Structures are given as C-alpha cells and as structure tokens.
Amino acid sequence: MSLNSSPQGVRVHIGLFGKRNAGKSSIINAISNQEISIVSDVAGTTTDPVFRPMEILPIGPCVLIDTAGLDDIGDLGELRVNKSLDVLSKTDIALLVVDSLVGLSEDDFALIKTFKSKNIPHILVLNKIDSLNNKSVKLKHEYITCPVVFLSAKNKTGIETLKKEIINVLPKGLNEFKLVSDLIKPNEFILLVIPIDKAAPKGRLILPQQQVIRDILDSGCNAIITKEDNLNETLSNLKSKPKLVITDSQVFKKVSDSIPNDIPLTSFSILFARAKGDLKELIDGCAAINNLKDGDKILIAEGCTHHRQDDDIGTFKIPNMLKTKTNKNLFFDFTSGVSFSNSLSDYSLVVHCGACMMNRNAMLSRIQSCRELDIPIVNYGVLMAYANNILDRTLEPFNI
C-alpha cells in the first residue's frame, strides 16, 4: 500500500462468503471494475482468504475479502473452510453469494444465522441471474430478513444496487474512532515524544504516530514533536504548557520523570487501546500480572508482521519486563499478523499490541475470545505503564 493510501485498519472490511463457484471473485472484479481476482469455471480457485484494499465510490476506502468456498471437501478443504470462517472476526459487512441456478442450501441458511449471532450486517447476493431464463429462486425462509440483491457479475447487472445496499447496511460511525480529538480543543498544542532508535523505520514514522498527528491536525490543534533525549530542552523552550503529552510506551519512565505532574500524559498505544478495543478490560487485565506463577505461559500477539530487531518490544522487552516485575519463570509464545491462537486456554495472560493495522472488529473479537475463556488480556502500552508504576497517571486524560 502506498503512503497516500488509507491504512487497512481504518477501511471498511467487506467479506464475501458462499460455496465454490458461486461467483465471489467475479463479483469483486465487477465491484472494483478491475480484473484483480482470478476467475475460473473450476470450483475452488480461491484457496485462502485474499484481502483486496481499494477505493470504491461511494463506499470509500474498503477491503474486499475473497474467501474459499464453504463447501470445500477433504482435509485440506476443511482447513480452507476454517480459514474462511476466521474472516468473520474481521468482517464489518458480509455478502453471502449464492448461485441463483442452484439456490440456497441449508449451509447458506446456517451462515445467515451465524451472521445474525455475531451481529454482522449482511446482504444476500444472488449471482448469475443472466442464466436464470424462466426459472425462479425460492427465498421464503425464517432466516432471510436481510437485503437481497439479484445481479450478474458477468454482465455487471445489479452492481450499483449492491453498492447502494452496502451503504444502507453500513453501521453508522464505523471506523470513525477518535484517537485524541475528543480530548483536545482547537488551537491547543500537543507534545509528542517519538524515539528514533534502530527499530524505527528508516525515513518515516510508524502508523500510530502518523494517525495521531493527523487526528491532531484535523482537530485544528498543533503538534510539537521531539525525541526523548531532547524533551527537557523542548519543554524549557515552550512559552506555555502543552495540553497533553503523548509518548511511545517504551520510554514511559523517562518521559514521566521529565513531565510535571500537572501536565496530562499518555501513550500512542493506550490511545489505540481505547479506539480499537475495550480499554477498561485491557486495564483490568493488569490485575492478573501479580498472580502469575512459575511455569505460566503468556501469549504475546501482534496484528501485523514486521522485521524484528534484537531488542524488539514484543519478543524481548515485554518478556523481560514481565519476568522482572513478577520474579517468576515464565514461558512465552508469539503470534503476528492475521493469526491468533486456537488454544487460548493454555495461557495465563495475553499481551496484545496497539492493533493499529487491525480494524476494530478484529480486535474486539480477540478480546471477546479471551473473555469467553476468562483469560486476562492487556495492551502493550497499558502493561508498560503498569510496570513503570504510572498507570493511574496515563489514564487521567480519559476520566476512567
């Protein structure tokens, strides 16, 4: 994705589900007006979920997710089906694609029921109407209460109707989360402390920093940026106190010691914990740290993949911090990207990144999975504030 594109984490995620050869890939091509998905008459051409970021008017920035057929067979087919169903945790709007010549099956009805149970807005898309002739499709069923669109991906008939229905079912305020704009007023200035170490990407800022700066500017406020080594000099040169100081969690202690107590302080990671997840639950997870025992397993999960340095925050700094804080012999597992864990019950604690690359549904789904198994979960920033004994201070801006 180019630097001019909207991040995937703030795009509307539209998942296409259905049987093999129902025309999911063809519909993606028709919606985007591009040949971006491989189309074949051979059933099962799409084998794994494929994420297609794009701009679609009038929907705007979105991600179309092409999934494998839910009627795939064999051991490998079962794995593909499970991968497709995993996409539900990231889906903001679901399109159930059905071959109108075949009609709806019990599996389709079951999937509609799943959409409802997960509160996922959904649309029934009956494809291939160009081949119907005089045949009709029976739609009467207790589960079909969603919009229904008849279309032909081949002839691009009904595509505009589908776009309109997507707009109609789009939840209000979806992904319009506030990072910092609700905490500040126009013309105030915010001080950002951004370390530039060997883990920092060369020539640019990381996504959370970019998005916070943009939110500050959109609010009519001013962003002043400094490194932690220049913080004291920067403060002494300011004529008035900043409204808020936002720092990278890795330098929490150093920044906290330098910032007067009457200046609110928080971190980029905590801002994202509030915007993308459930901040209260991530705070409550800290209580589990004092109860960790020798031999406990901890899962450290990240929503993206990146090249890890020797002193990486997830694989090095946080494990060492937890061992020092608890004085226990702990064991750690690590996941990154779209995968989470299928065996959460093995863990005594989950530590998650800020989820800047994930949409809110995906992060909330992970929190819900932990909640269902009574597994405490914390966020990187929340954990590092707690470990440095400044958690209460970093939460003051939110009136929690």
Backbone torsions as a table, in degrees:
resi	resn	phi	psi	omega
1	MET	NA	135.8	-178.2
2	SER	-74.9	166.2	-179.9
3	LEU	-69.2	-13.8	178.9
4	ASN	-91.9	-2.8	-177.0
5	SER	-91.2	152.6	175.3
6	SER	-68.6	138.7	178.5
7	PRO	-60.9	148.8	-178.2
8	GLN	-61.9	-31.5	-177.2
9	GLY	-66.7	-16.6	179.4
10	VAL	-109.6	9.0	178.7
11	ARG	-90.8	150.6	174.1
12	VAL	-70.8	125.5	-179.1
13	HIS	-95.2	115.4	-178.3
14	ILE	-113.3	111.9	-177.9
15	GLY	-98.4	134.3	176.5
16	LEU	-105.1	124.0	-176.6
17	PHE	-126.2	159.1	178.4
18	GLY	150.1	-178.5	-178.3
19	LYS	-74.2	165.9	175.1
20	ARG	-60.2	141.5	175.0
21	ASN	66.2	19.5	175.6
22	ALA	-78.2	-17.8	177.2
23	GLY	107.5	23.9	-178.5
24	LYS	-62.0	-48.1	-179.2
25	SER	-64.3	-38.2	179.5
26	SER	-64.7	-36.3	179.1
27	ILE	-68.2	-39.7	176.5
28	ILE	-59.7	-42.9	177.9
29	ASN	-63.2	-39.7	-178.3
30	ALA	-70.5	-40.1	179.4
31	ILE	-64.5	-44.5	-176.4
32	SER	-82.8	-13.6	-176.3
33	ASN	60.1	32.7	178.1
34	GLN	-140.0	153.0	175.7
35	GLU	-90.4	76.4	-174.8
36	ILE	-103.5	-16.2	178.0
37	SER	-115.4	139.6	179.3
38	ILE	-70.6	128.7	-178.9
39	VAL	-117.1	134.4	179.6
40	SER	-151.0	152.9	174.8
41	ASP	-74.1	-13.0	179.7
42	VAL	-77.2	122.2	-179.1
43	ALA	-63.4	137.4	175.9
44	GLY	90.3	23.4	179.5
45	THR	-63.2	-41.8	175.8
46	THR	-84.1	119.2	-174.5
47	THR	-106.2	-27.1	179.6
48	ASP	-133.6	154.7	176.5
49	PRO	-56.7	134.1	179.1
50	VAL	-120.4	124.3	-177.2
51	PHE	-97.9	122.4	-176.2
52	ARG	-117.9	92.5	176.3
53	PRO	-68.4	136.8	178.8
54	MET	-163.3	168.6	174.7
55	GLU	-108.5	121.6	-179.7
56	ILE	-126.2	117.7	176.0
57	LEU	-80.3	137.5	1.6
58	PRO	-94.9	16.2	-176.2
59	ILE	-70.3	-40.2	-177.4
60	GLY	96.8	-157.5	-179.3
61	PRO	-64.2	127.2	-179.7
62	CYS	-150.2	172.2	173.1
63	VAL	-126.4	119.8	173.0
64	LEU	-91.8	127.9	-176.0
65	ILE	-110.9	111.5	178.6
66	ASP	-89.6	124.9	-176.0
67	THR	-116.4	160.3	176.6
68	ALA	-69.9	156.3	-179.8
69	GLY	-62.5	136.2	-176.6
70	LEU	-78.1	-0.3	175.9
71	ASP	-109.1	19.8	178.7
72	ASP	-61.0	152.1	-172.1
73	ILE	-121.8	166.4	178.9
74	GLY	80.7	175.3	-179.3
75	ASP	-62.9	-43.2	178.8
76	LEU	-66.5	-39.0	178.0
77	GLY	-61.9	-37.3	178.7
78	GLU	-64.3	-39.1	177.3
79	LEU	-64.2	-39.4	179.3
80	ARG	-65.4	-40.9	178.5
81	VAL	-61.8	-44.0	179.5
82	ASN	-62.2	-37.8	176.7
83	LYS	-62.8	-41.1	179.4
84	SER	-63.8	-42.8	-179.1
85	LEU	-69.0	-28.3	176.1
86	ASP	-61.0	-28.3	-178.5
87	VAL	-63.7	-23.0	-179.4
88	LEU	-57.2	-31.5	-178.7
89	SER	-68.0	-18.4	-178.5
90	LYS	-106.0	-3.4	-169.5
91	THR	-85.3	125.6	173.8
92	ASP	-88.1	-38.1	177.6
93	ILE	-136.6	133.2	179.9
94	ALA	-108.9	135.9	173.0
95	LEU	-111.7	117.0	175.6
96	LEU	-92.9	109.9	-175.9
97	VAL	-95.3	126.2	-177.3
98	VAL	-127.4	135.3	172.7
99	ASP	-70.7	115.3	-175.1
100	SER	-64.5	-21.3	177.4
101	LEU	-74.5	-27.0	-178.8
102	VAL	-93.0	-37.2	-178.3
103	GLY	84.5	179.5	-177.0
104	LEU	-82.6	142.0	177.9
105	SER	-109.1	173.7	176.6
106	GLU	-63.1	-32.1	176.7
107	ASP	-64.3	-37.1	177.5
108	ASP	-65.1	-43.8	178.5
109	PHE	-62.6	-38.7	178.9
110	ALA	-64.5	-37.0	-179.8
111	LEU	-68.9	-38.9	175.9
112	ILE	-60.2	-40.5	178.3
113	LYS	-62.9	-37.6	177.9
114	THR	-66.1	-42.0	176.5
115	PHE	-55.3	-45.5	-177.6
116	LYS	-65.1	-41.9	-177.5
117	SER	-65.9	-28.1	179.7
118	LYS	-96.0	4.0	179.4
119	ASN	56.8	40.5	178.0
120	ILE	-96.3	117.5	174.8
121	PRO	-56.8	137.3	-174.4
122	HIS	-145.2	158.6	-179.2
123	ILE	-133.7	134.6	174.6
124	LEU	-88.6	121.1	-177.7
125	VAL	-113.4	112.7	178.5
126	LEU	-95.8	107.0	-174.0
127	ASN	-93.3	167.4	175.3
128	LYS	67.3	34.0	179.1
129	ILE	-67.4	-15.9	177.1
130	ASP	-65.5	-18.1	-179.0
131	SER	-103.7	3.8	-174.5
132	LEU	-68.7	-37.7	-172.3
133	ASN	58.2	-120.5	-177.4
134	ASN	-99.1	6.5	-179.6
135	LYS	-75.8	155.7	178.4
136	SER	-123.2	160.4	-179.9
137	VAL	-113.3	125.9	179.2
138	LYS	-83.3	123.5	-175.8
139	LEU	-115.9	-5.8	-176.1
140	LYS	-66.7	117.6	178.2
141	HIS	-167.5	145.5	-174.9
142	GLU	-63.6	-23.9	-176.2
143	TYR	-86.4	-16.3	-176.1
144	ILE	-87.1	91.7	175.4
145	THR	-120.8	5.0	-176.8
146	CYS	-91.8	166.6	173.8
147	PRO	-60.6	146.4	178.8
148	VAL	-122.7	131.2	179.7
149	VAL	-123.5	127.9	174.0
150	PHE	-96.7	128.4	-179.7
151	LEU	-150.9	169.0	172.9
152	SER	-127.7	107.8	177.8
153	ALA	-64.3	-30.7	-179.6
154	LYS	-63.7	-46.8	-178.3
155	ASN	-96.5	-2.1	-177.5
156	LYS	61.1	29.0	175.3
157	THR	-83.4	128.1	177.3
158	GLY	90.1	-1.1	-178.5
159	ILE	-65.6	-42.4	179.4
160	GLU	-65.5	-36.0	175.6
161	THR	-62.7	-40.7	178.7
162	LEU	-62.6	-43.4	179.0
163	LYS	-60.3	-41.4	179.4
164	LYS	-63.8	-40.0	179.3
165	GLU	-67.4	-35.3	177.0
166	ILE	-61.8	-43.3	177.4
167	ILE	-61.8	-40.3	-176.8
168	ASN	-65.2	-37.4	-177.0
169	VAL	-91.6	-6.3	-178.7
170	LEU	-61.5	120.9	179.9
171	PRO	-59.0	136.9	-179.3
172	LYS	-64.9	135.6	177.6
173	GLY	77.5	9.2	-178.0
174	LEU	-58.4	127.4	177.7
175	ASN	64.0	8.2	174.9
176	GLU	-90.6	47.4	-177.8
177	PHE	-73.3	152.9	-180.0
178	LYS	-102.9	126.5	176.6
179	LEU	-86.4	-53.6	-176.9
180	VAL	-140.9	-11.3	-172.1
181	SER	-62.0	-27.2	179.4
182	ASP	-82.7	-2.8	-179.3
183	LEU	-103.4	-7.2	-173.3
184	ILE	-131.5	166.4	-179.9
185	LYS	-124.7	155.5	-179.4
186	PRO	-51.9	141.3	176.6
187	ASN	78.5	-5.6	172.5
188	GLU	-74.3	159.4	175.9
189	PHE	-120.7	144.7	-175.2
190	ILE	-117.1	134.6	179.8
191	LEU	-98.5	122.9	-180.0
192	LEU	-109.4	127.2	178.6
193	VAL	-105.7	112.8	-172.7
194	ILE	-124.2	107.7	177.0
195	PRO	-68.3	143.1	172.9
196	ILE	-118.1	91.0	179.8
197	ASP	-112.2	-170.5	-176.0
198	LYS	-69.4	-15.7	177.5
199	ALA	-84.1	-15.0	-179.6
200	ALA	-70.1	134.5	-179.8
201	PRO	-63.8	134.8	-176.2
202	LYS	-65.6	127.8	173.0
203	GLY	83.9	3.4	-179.6
204	ARG	-157.7	170.1	174.8
205	LEU	-95.6	157.4	177.8
206	ILE	-75.6	161.8	-172.0
207	LEU	-56.6	-46.4	-179.9
208	PRO	-57.5	-39.6	179.5
209	GLN	-66.0	-42.9	178.3
210	GLN	-59.8	-45.9	-175.2
211	GLN	-69.5	-35.9	177.3
212	VAL	-67.0	-43.5	178.1
213	ILE	-59.8	-44.0	179.6
214	ARG	-62.7	-41.0	-179.9
215	ASP	-64.7	-38.0	177.2
216	ILE	-63.7	-46.5	-179.5
217	LEU	-65.9	-39.7	177.9
218	ASP	-63.0	-23.7	-179.1
219	SER	-86.8	2.2	-179.1
220	GLY	75.7	20.6	-179.6
221	CYS	-106.1	178.5	-176.2
222	ASN	-118.8	136.0	178.6
223	ALA	-107.8	125.4	173.6
224	ILE	-110.6	127.7	-172.1
225	ILE	-117.5	134.4	178.3
226	THR	-145.8	163.4	171.7
227	LYS	-91.6	160.3	-176.7
228	GLU	-62.8	-30.6	-179.8
229	ASP	-71.1	-21.4	-179.5
230	ASN	-104.4	8.6	-171.6
231	LEU	-62.2	-48.0	-177.2
232	ASN	-62.5	-41.7	178.6
233	GLU	-64.9	-40.7	178.6
234	THR	-62.1	-44.7	179.6
235	LEU	-61.8	-40.2	-177.9
236	SER	-68.6	-22.8	-179.1
237	ASN	-89.8	-7.6	-180.0
238	LEU	-82.6	137.8	-179.6
239	LYS	-78.5	-24.6	177.8
240	SER	-141.5	164.6	-177.4
241	LYS	-74.2	143.3	175.2
242	PRO	-68.5	151.9	177.5
243	LYS	-66.7	-33.2	-175.5
244	LEU	-157.6	144.7	172.6
245	VAL	-113.8	128.7	178.4
246	ILE	-119.2	126.4	-176.3
247	THR	-126.7	161.6	168.0
248	ASP	-69.3	136.4	-174.9
249	SER	-61.5	-24.8	-175.3
250	GLN	-69.4	-18.7	178.6
251	VAL	-115.9	26.7	-178.1
252	PHE	-51.4	-52.1	-173.6
253	LYS	-62.5	-46.7	-178.2
254	LYS	-62.9	-42.3	-179.4
255	VAL	-69.5	-42.3	-179.8
256	SER	-61.0	-38.7	179.6
257	ASP	-67.8	-24.8	-176.8
258	SER	-93.3	-22.4	-175.5
259	ILE	-91.7	124.6	177.1
260	PRO	-55.8	148.5	-175.1
261	ASN	-64.1	-20.4	-179.4
262	ASP	-85.5	3.7	175.0
263	ILE	-105.8	120.4	-179.3
264	PRO	-60.4	143.4	-177.0
265	LEU	-135.9	136.0	171.0
266	THR	-152.5	-170.2	-177.6
267	SER	-129.9	162.9	176.4
268	PHE	-58.1	-42.9	-176.6
269	SER	-64.8	-38.3	178.7
270	ILE	-69.4	-37.6	175.6
271	LEU	-58.7	-41.1	179.6
272	PHE	-73.9	-30.9	175.7
273	ALA	-60.7	-37.6	179.4
274	ARG	-73.2	-41.0	-174.7
275	ALA	-78.1	-37.0	-173.6
276	LYS	-99.2	-20.6	-173.6
277	GLY	-131.6	-140.3	179.2
278	ASP	-123.8	94.5	-172.4
279	LEU	-59.2	-40.0	-178.3
280	LYS	-61.1	-43.3	-179.5
281	GLU	-67.6	-36.0	178.4
282	LEU	-68.1	-30.3	175.1
283	ILE	-72.5	-44.7	-179.6
284	ASP	-58.8	-29.3	-179.3
285	GLY	-62.3	-22.2	-179.7
286	CYS	-62.1	-28.4	-178.1
287	ALA	-60.7	-25.9	-178.2
288	ALA	-73.7	-19.5	-175.5
289	ILE	-62.4	-41.1	-179.2
290	ASN	-70.4	-14.0	-178.6
291	ASN	-99.9	3.5	179.9
292	LEU	-66.9	144.3	-177.1
293	LYS	-121.7	163.5	174.7
294	ASP	-54.8	132.2	177.6
295	GLY	92.2	-8.2	179.4
296	ASP	-65.5	145.2	178.6
297	LYS	-102.8	139.5	-179.4
298	ILE	-125.8	134.0	177.4
299	LEU	-99.9	125.4	174.3
300	ILE	-108.6	116.4	-171.4
301	ALA	-118.2	138.2	176.4
302	GLU	-127.2	148.3	-176.6
303	GLY	-88.2	-2.1	179.8
304	CYS	-137.6	171.3	174.8
305	THR	-113.0	138.4	178.1
306	HIS	-154.0	161.2	178.2
307	HIS	-68.7	126.7	-175.9
308	ARG	-96.3	130.9	174.8
309	GLN	-84.2	171.7	-179.1
310	ASP	-61.4	-32.6	-178.8
311	ASP	-107.1	35.7	-179.1
312	ASP	-54.1	140.8	-176.6
313	ILE	-62.7	-40.7	-175.8
314	GLY	-77.5	-42.1	-174.1
315	THR	-95.0	-12.2	-177.0
316	PHE	-125.4	-58.5	-171.6
317	LYS	-67.7	-47.0	-178.1
318	ILE	-68.0	-44.6	175.5
319	PRO	-56.6	-43.5	179.4
320	ASN	-66.5	-37.0	178.7
321	MET	-63.4	-43.4	-180.0
322	LEU	-67.5	-39.3	178.0
323	LYS	-64.3	-40.7	179.4
324	THR	-68.4	-42.7	-177.3
325	LYS	-65.5	-39.2	-174.4
326	THR	-96.7	-21.8	-173.8
327	ASN	57.1	38.0	-179.2
328	LYS	-120.0	157.5	176.5
329	ASN	-88.5	95.1	-174.4
330	LEU	-104.7	155.7	178.3
331	PHE	-119.3	144.6	-172.4
332	PHE	-127.8	138.2	168.7
333	ASP	-117.2	156.4	-174.8
334	PHE	-133.6	135.8	172.7
335	THR	-130.9	154.5	179.1
336	SER	-150.8	160.1	179.9
337	GLY	77.8	-148.6	-173.6
338	VAL	-74.3	-17.2	-176.4
339	SER	-81.3	144.1	171.7
340	PHE	-119.3	-147.7	-179.8
341	SER	-117.3	137.8	175.4
342	ASN	-90.0	-1.2	-178.8
343	SER	-133.5	55.6	-178.7
344	LEU	-59.5	-28.2	-176.9
345	SER	-63.1	-13.2	178.8
346	ASP	-76.2	-12.4	-169.5
347	TYR	-108.3	148.8	176.2
348	SER	-94.7	-13.2	-178.4
349	LEU	-162.4	142.6	171.5
350	VAL	-116.1	130.6	176.6
351	VAL	-114.7	121.0	-173.3
352	HIS	-117.3	149.9	176.9
353	CYS	-71.2	-175.9	-178.6
354	GLY	-73.0	-11.3	176.0
355	ALA	66.6	33.1	-178.6
356	CYS	-66.5	-26.6	-178.8
357	MET	-91.9	-2.4	-178.5
358	MET	-104.9	152.6	171.1
359	ASN	-81.1	165.1	-172.5
360	ARG	-63.7	-37.6	179.1
361	ASN	-58.5	-40.4	-178.5
362	ALA	-64.5	-42.8	-179.6
363	MET	-68.9	-43.1	178.6
364	LEU	-62.8	-33.9	177.7
365	SER	-64.8	-39.2	178.8
366	ARG	-67.4	-40.3	177.2
367	ILE	-63.1	-41.4	179.6
368	GLN	-63.8	-38.9	178.2
369	SER	-61.1	-40.0	177.5
370	CYS	-68.6	-40.7	-178.4
371	ARG	-61.6	-42.3	-177.7
372	GLU	-62.8	-29.0	-179.6
373	LEU	-101.4	5.3	-179.9
374	ASP	59.2	39.9	177.0
375	ILE	-101.0	118.9	179.8
376	PRO	-65.7	145.2	179.6
377	ILE	-134.9	136.2	177.5
378	VAL	-127.8	164.6	179.3
379	ASN	-104.6	152.6	-179.1
380	TYR	-48.3	-53.1	-176.0
381	GLY	-64.9	-42.3	178.6
382	VAL	-61.0	-44.7	-179.1
383	LEU	-63.1	-44.1	-176.6
384	MET	-70.0	-33.3	174.1
385	ALA	-65.9	-42.5	179.2
386	TYR	-63.1	-44.4	-178.0
387	ALA	-65.2	-26.9	179.4
388	ASN	-95.9	8.7	176.2
389	ASN	61.5	33.9	178.7
390	ILE	-128.5	19.4	-176.1
391	LEU	-59.6	-45.9	-178.9
392	ASP	-57.9	-41.6	-179.5
393	ARG	-65.2	-41.8	-175.9
394	THR	-72.6	-13.2	179.0
395	LEU	-97.7	-9.1	-178.2
396	GLU	-56.1	-37.6	-179.9
397	PRO	-61.1	-18.5	-174.0
398	PHE	-102.2	-1.0	179.2
399	ASN	55.2	42.1	179.9
400	ILE	-88.0	NA	NA
